[in-house]
Amino acid sequence: SASRSPRAAEAVQLGERLVAEQPNDAAAVRALAMALLDVGDAPERTAAVLEQLLALPDCVPGDRVMAAVFAQQRGQHAESRRLLGDAEDVTQDLDQADVAFWLGFWRQNRQDYFGAIAAFDRALANPQLDEERRYFALLHRGWCQTCPEVSRLREAEEDLLQAAALRPAYGTARLLWASVHSPAGVAR
């Protein structure tokens, strides 16, 4: 898409190339799905890649939750619930970093900020959470903590500073931190 930043376009192109070379490699298909979700400008392609991922024998429970988040964002709530499955199944898998990570987004989308924070806490506590997802978990947990019903501004500042340290070239975490930290930004 013409509106993609050069880095976003490069990430999607790399993912597309990897999937073209290795269409049955769940890690490659997962990476492309995550890049497409992050960019957010190709819903039909994202849906096709997620469908491809879920059809692979080595897809993991987190892939199902990622697909549930995508369906939820598209307003397909019944499909999202179907993909998410029974609540007991999800809680059973919460010790998996990818399940907890995506469940944080699922709950954030539902404006269940305390539930999102708890899921991101679980993901961040897991040493298997990769650096890219760690950045997004800190960013989104920090954002959830700024919501009026939560109002944990000190914790939000800490999360946003940690996210900024992981991705110093990205401005989002620093901008959110500045708005929380500024006396004119958020009432304390």
N, C-alpha and C positions, 0 to 999 in steps of 0.2 A: 504494500500500500504506500502511496505517496506521502502520507502523513507520518510514517514511521521515522523515528530517529535513526541515524546510521547504525548505532549499536543494536537497536531492536531489529532492524532489517537484517543485520549480519547474524544475529542469534537465530532468527527464523530460517534464514538461508542455510546456515550450518545444520540446523535440525532437519530441514527438508532433505539436505544432501545425505545425512546419516541414515535417515529413514529410507531413502531411495536405495541406498547401498545395503541396508540391513533391516528390511521391513518386519522381521520376526524378532528383533532385539527389543525387548520391553524397555530397557534403559534408554535406548535411542528414541523410541516412540514417546516415552514419558517425558524426556527432555524437550521434544518438539511440542507436546501438549502444554507443558508448563510455559514455554516461550510464547506460544499462541495465546494462552490465557493471560499472560502478563501484558502482551501487546494489546489484545482485546479488540482487534479490528477485522477479524476474519471468523465470525461465528460458525459459518458452515464448515470451513476447513477444520476448526477446532473440534466441532462435533464429530467429524469423520475420523480425525486422529484419535479422539477419545474412544470412539467405537472400535477402532483398530486395536487400541491398547487393551481394552476390556476383553477382546476376543483372544488375546494371547494367553497361552497356558501359564506363563510365568508373571502375569500381572499380580499385583499385591493388593491387599485391602485398601491401602491409601489411594490407589488408582480409582477405585470405586467411589471413595469419598470425594476425590478431585472431580470426578464426573458429576457427582451429586451437586457440588458447588456450582459447576458450570450450568447445569440444568436449572438450578435455583436462580442464578443470575439472569437466565433467559425467561424467567417467569413460569417455568415448567415444574411447578411445585409437586405434583403427583409423581412425576418422573424422578425428581430429586429425592423424594421420600423412598421410592422404590429402590433407587440406587444406594441410598444410605442404609437401607435394610432395617431390621429390627434393632431397637435401641440397645438391647443386650449384646448383639453382635458387635456394635460399634464400641461399647464400653469394654468389651472383652479385648479389643484390639488397641485400646488407648495407649498401651505401653509402646506401641510402634510409633516412632517419631512422625512418619508420614501421615498416619491416621489422625493423630492429635493435631498436627499442623493444619490439615485440610478441614478438620472438624472446627478448628478455630475460625476459619473463614465462613464455614456454613453457619455457625452461631452468630458471628458478626453480621452477616447478611440478614439474619432474623432479628437483629437489634437486641440479641441476648448477650450484652457486653460482658457480664460476669461469667457466663458460660464460655464465651470466646477467650477471655483472659485465662480461665482455668485450663482450657485446651491448649492455648499457646504456652502456658506454664509447663504443661506436661511435655510438649514438643521440645521446648528449650532445655528442659532437664535431661533430655535424652542425648547422650554423646554422639549418637548416630545421625543426628540432624545436621545435614550439610550446611556449609557457610551461606549459600544463597538463600536457603529456606530460613536459616537462623536470622538473617537480615530482615526478611519479610515478616517473620514471627515477632521480632522486636519492634519493627515499625508498626505493625497492626495492633500488637498488645499495647504499645504506647498510645496509639490513637484511641483505642477503646477506653483507656484509663483517663482520657480527657473528656469523655462524654459526661454530661451533667449528672446522670444517675450514678456514675461511678466516682468521678472527681478525685482521682488519685494523682494529683499533678506532680508530686515529687517522683513517684514511680514512673510516670510518663516521661519526665525529663531524663531519668536514668536510662530507660529503654531507648529513647530517641538518640541519646548520646552514644549508646552502645551500637545502635544501628548505623549511625554516622561514622563511627570508627571502623565498622566492617566495610562500608562503601563510601570512602571519603570523596569520591568523584561525583556521587549522587547528591542532589540537593534536597530531596524530599524530607529526609529525617531532620536535617538542619533547619529547614523552614518550619516544620512542625514544632521542633524544640524551641526555636526563637519565638514562635507565637505563644507557647506555653510559658516560657521563661520571662517574656516581656511584661512589665507591669501594666502596660496598656492592652496586652493581648487577652489574657484570660483572667477574670476576677478570681482572686484567691480568697 
